[in-house]
């Protein structure tokens, strides 16, 4: 017999009000919550109960906007990198969220909460205006030990070779799949960047 689940319906956590229990998820449980902005989301209790998730994502969006105004960095390229890094990892409405936050990629807390901390690291570790931020391990998040500054060309090539797609019983990189179905790898990578993994799988199946 499973352990009894404590009912937290109606309780508030940050901007979230718990509406109902949904299901178990490993050692945690899933609950439908309503944000003060009106959006409803299904969230892990362990995330919102301990303060990791305080809203549906609107709080981060407002915080980023406020910081841009307060610090006057909104036109700086490095600040825009920081903003978009946070959005794709922590803002579910962002178009790139499925390929980042949606698969568990996050921004280290000290970077997420402070542009100044991120900017200090960037300028001390080779940042130049012609470079872009790159995660060394594509399955890990944005942190000082997993990030570096590289050219866009290197970043594109690196991502093509570390992104892995499973079709049926076969798992291979984008470059590997491009070779298997005899198409330019750039075509497959552009499709991945624009539509995400499901559309790439469909394209691979159509061309096998």
C-alpha positions in Angstrom: 0.0 0.0 0.0 1.4 3.4 -1.0 2.2 6.1 1.5 -0.7 8.5 2.1 -0.3 11.8 0.2 -0.8 14.9 2.3 -3.4 17.1 0.8 -2.1 20.6 0.1 -5.0 21.8 -2.1 -5.6 25.5 -1.6 -2.2 26.3 -0.2 -0.1 29.1 -1.7 3.6 28.9 -2.6 4.9 32.2 -3.9 2.5 33.2 -6.7 1.2 29.7 -7.0 -2.1 28.3 -5.5 -2.4 24.5 -5.5 -5.6 23.3 -7.3 -5.4 19.5 -7.2 -3.2 16.4 -7.0 -2.3 14.9 -10.4 0.0 12.0 -10.0 3.1 10.5 -8.3 6.5 11.2 -9.9 9.3 9.2 -8.4 9.8 10.3 -4.8 7.8 13.5 -5.4 4.2 14.3 -6.5 2.7 16.3 -9.3 0.1 19.0 -8.6 -1.9 21.4 -10.8 -1.2 24.9 -9.7 -2.7 28.3 -10.7 -0.4 31.3 -10.9 -1.6 34.8 -9.9 -1.3 35.8 -13.5 -3.9 33.2 -14.5 -1.8 30.5 -16.0 -2.1 26.9 -14.8 0.8 24.5 -14.7 1.5 21.0 -13.4 4.5 21.1 -11.2 6.5 18.9 -8.9 5.7 19.5 -5.2 9.4 19.4 -4.4 10.1 22.3 -6.7 7.5 24.8 -5.5 7.4 23.7 -1.8 11.1 24.6 -1.3 11.0 27.8 -3.3 12.7 26.7 -6.5 9.6 27.5 -8.5 7.6 30.5 -7.4 5.4 31.2 -10.4 4.5 29.9 -13.9 7.6 31.7 -15.3 6.1 35.2 -15.3 8.1 36.2 -12.2 11.4 35.6 -14.0 10.2 37.5 -17.0 9.3 40.5 -14.8 12.5 40.3 -12.8 14.7 40.3 -16.0 12.8 43.3 -17.4 13.2 45.2 -14.1 16.9 44.5 -14.0 17.4 45.6 -17.5 15.7 49.0 -16.7 17.5 49.3 -13.3 21.0 48.6 -14.5 20.7 50.2 -18.0 22.2 47.1 -19.7 19.4 46.4 -22.1 21.4 47.4 -25.2 24.6 45.5 -24.2 25.2 42.3 -26.2 26.5 40.5 -23.1 23.4 41.4 -21.2 21.2 40.1 -24.0 23.1 36.8 -23.9 22.3 36.6 -20.1 18.7 37.4 -20.7 18.1 34.8 -23.4 20.1 32.2 -21.5 17.7 32.6 -18.6 14.6 32.7 -20.7 15.3 29.5 -22.7 16.1 27.6 -19.5 13.5 29.0 -17.1 10.6 30.6 -19.0 8.2 27.9 -20.4 6.7 30.4 -22.9 10.0 31.0 -24.6 10.2 29.3 -28.0 13.5 27.6 -27.2 12.4 26.3 -23.8 11.6 22.7 -25.1 15.2 22.2 -26.1 16.7 23.7 -22.9 14.6 24.0 -19.7 12.2 21.4 -21.1 14.9 18.8 -21.0 16.4 19.8 -17.7 19.0 22.4 -18.7 19.2 25.2 -16.1 21.3 28.3 -15.2 23.4 28.1 -12.1 21.7 30.1 -9.3 24.5 32.8 -8.9 24.2 33.5 -12.7 20.5 33.3 -12.8 20.1 35.8 -10.0 22.8 38.3 -10.9 23.9 39.7 -14.2 26.9 41.3 -12.6 28.2 37.9 -11.4 27.7 36.5 -14.9 29.3 39.5 -16.5 32.4 39.3 -14.2 32.9 35.7 -15.1 32.4 36.4 -18.8 34.9 39.2 -18.9 37.5 37.3 -16.9 37.2 34.2 -19.1 37.7 35.5 -22.7 34.5 37.1 -23.6 34.7 39.2 -26.9 31.9 40.6 -29.0 32.4 38.1 -31.8 32.1 35.1 -29.4 29.1 33.2 -28.1 28.6 31.1 -25.0 29.0 27.4 -25.3 28.2 24.5 -22.9 31.1 22.0 -22.9 28.7 19.1 -21.9 25.5 19.6 -23.8 23.6 17.6 -21.2 24.6 19.9 -18.3 23.5 23.4 -17.6 25.0 26.9 -17.7 27.8 27.2 -15.0 31.3 28.5 -14.8 32.8 25.0 -15.1 30.7 24.0 -18.0 30.8 27.1 -20.2 33.3 28.8 -22.5 33.4 31.5 -25.2 33.7 30.2 -28.8 33.0 31.4 -32.3 29.5 30.9 -33.7 30.9 28.5 -36.3 32.5 26.4 -33.6 29.3 26.4 -31.5 27.2 25.3 -34.5 29.6 22.5 -35.3 29.9 21.4 -31.7 26.2 21.3 -31.2 25.7 19.2 -34.4 28.1 16.6 -33.0 26.8 16.3 -29.5 23.0 16.4 -30.1 21.8 12.8 -30.1 18.6 11.6 -31.6 17.0 8.1 -31.1 15.0 6.7 -33.9 13.7 3.2 -33.2 16.6 1.3 -31.6 19.3 3.5 -33.1 20.8 6.5 -31.3 23.2 8.7 -33.2 24.4 12.4 -33.4 22.8 14.8 -35.9 26.0 14.5 -38.0 25.7 10.7 -37.8 22.1 10.7 -39.0 22.9 13.1 -41.8 25.5 10.6 -43.0 23.0 7.7 -42.6 20.3 9.3 -44.7 22.7 11.1 -47.1 21.6 14.7 -46.6 23.8 17.7 -45.7 24.2 17.9 -41.9 23.5 21.7 -42.1 20.0 20.8 -43.3 19.3 18.5 -40.4 20.7 20.9 -37.9 18.6 23.8 -39.2 15.5 21.6 -38.9 16.5 20.8 -35.3 17.1 24.4 -34.4 13.8 25.5 -35.9 11.4 22.7 -35.1 13.0 20.6 -32.3 13.6 16.9 -32.0 10.2 15.5 -33.0 10.3 17.0 -36.5 13.9 15.8 -36.9 12.7 12.3 -36.1 9.9 12.5 -38.6 12.3 13.8 -41.3 14.8 11.0 -40.6 12.1 8.3 -40.8 10.9 9.8 -44.1 14.4 9.5 -45.6 15.6 6.2 -44.2 
